[in-house]
Amino acid sequence: MSSSLDHLARARAADSDRRRTRVLKVLDKLAADGEEITISSVARAAGVHRSLIHRHGDLHAAVRARASEPPPGTSTGRQVSRRSLLADVANLTARNGRLSAHITRLERRLSEALGQAAWEASGLGAPADVETLTRQVTELEQQVLDLRAELAERDEDLTAARAANRELMAQVNR
């Protein structure tokens, strides 16, 4: 019975060594090919489960180290990481949204100004008290638009803060 257990232990150790070797070879190949290196991509290419890489600290560290290295053949100048590109995209998307809202407000104001000028030029202008109320309504609508834009910006900031918090918690939990 003891020899059977020894045989099983040796077979399992040999299988583990073969899988570890496959992971290291795949890691070298992905790095040489300039492919994106993540734990999932390495595990998929090596034909192993991600948990194998997570369970073995040296494999996990090797994948992390290779993932942070610049791809081969790149210049020694300033490197751009995937995370910084994603952050830039998120920032530009938010800026685009703010500019779009601002353009909409400006178009509305221009339309109202042109409409008012045409109304007054026609000689059919409303009495002064209605104009005052119309002006107040316009100002209040502008305040509502400004507050909505400010709320949207704060929602975006909150979303970004939540994402950063999730990322930090994930790093702490690793």
N, C-alpha and C positions, 0 to 999 in steps of 0.2 A: 504494500500500500504506500509506503514511504517513497519508493522509487517512482510510483505513478505521480505522486505529488511533486517530486523533484522534476520529473519530465514535464509536467504541466507548467511549473514555474519557469523552467528554462524556455519552453515554447512561448510562453507569454512574454518573457523578457526579450526574446528574439523578435517577436512580432512588434513589440513596442520600439525596439531599436530600428527595425525596418521602417516603421511609420515616421519616427523622428528623422531618420535619414532622408526620407521622401520630402518631409516638410522643409528641411534645410536646403535640399537640391532645388525644390520649387521656389523657395525664397531667393536663392541665387539667380535662377532663371528669370523670375519676374523682375528682379532688380536690373539684370543685364539687358532685358528687353525694354526697360523703361516703363513697365506697366504699373498701375496703381497698386500699392501694397497695403492691404488691410488683412486683419485676421481672417475674415470671411473669404477673401479672394485667395489667400494662401491655402486655407483649409480645403476650399473647393478644388483648386488645382492639384493639391496633393492627394485628394480622395480621402480625407480624414474629417472627423467632426471638429468643430471649433473648440469644443471642450478640451480636446487633447492639447491644443496650444495654450489654452487658459490654465490647464492643470500643471503644465511644465513651465516653470518660471523662466528657465533659460530660453525656451522656444518663444515664449511671449515677449521677453526682452529683445530677442533677436528680430522678431517681426516689427516691434515698435521702433527699434533702432534703424532698421532698413527703411521703414515708412517715413522716417524723418530725414533721411539722406536725400540730397538732390539727385535727380535722374542722371545716369551717365551721359556724357557728351554735352552737358549744359555748361554754359560759361560760368566763370567764377564770380560773376557779377551778382547783383542783388537777386535772390531767389524769392519767388512768390509761392506761398503755401496754399493748399486747397482751402483751408479754413479762412485765410485772409481774403481769398477770392470770393468765398461764400458770404463773408461779412460785407465785402464791397458790393456784391449784388443786392444784398438785403438793404444796405444803406441807399443805394441808387434807386431801388424800387420804392422805398419810403419817400425819397426826395421826389421821385416822379409823381407819386400820389399827391404830395403837397403842392407841387407845381400845377398839376392838373386841376386841383380844387381852386387854386388861386386864379388860373385862367378862366375857369367857369364863373367865379365871382366877378372878374373883370369884364367878361362878356355880358353878364347880366347887367352890370352897372352901365356899360356902354349902351346896351339896348334900351335901358330905362332913360338914359340921358337923351339919346336920339329920339325916342318916343315922346318925351316931354318937350323937346325942342320943336318937333313937328306939331304937337298939340297946341303949343303956344303960338306958333307961326300961323296956324289955321284960324286964329281968332276965336276959337271955341273954348278957351281956357276956363278952368273951373274957378270958383270964387276962392279968395285968399285962405279962408279957414280950411277948406278941403286940401289945398296945397300944403299947408302946414301939417295936417294929419298924414298926408301922403309921404311927406318928407320924414316924419317920425316913424312911420311904418317901414320905410326904406332903411332908415338908420337901425331900427330894431332887427330887421331881417339881416342886415350886415353883421350886427352883433351876434345873431344866432349862427350865421355862417362861420364867423371867426371862432366862436366857442366850439362849434362842431369840429372845425379843423384842429383846434387845440386839443380837443378830446381825442380825436383820431391820432394825433401825434403822441399823446400820452399812452393811448392803447398800444401803439407800436413800441414805445419805450418799455411798457410793461411786458409785452410779448418778448421783446429782446432780453429783458432782465430775467424773465422766466426761463428762456432757452439757456441763458448763461448759467442760471442756477441749476438747471437740470444737468448741464454739462459738468459743472463743478461737483455736483453730488455724485455723478457717475464716476468722475475721477477719484473722488474720496472713497467711494465704495469699491474701487478696484483693488 
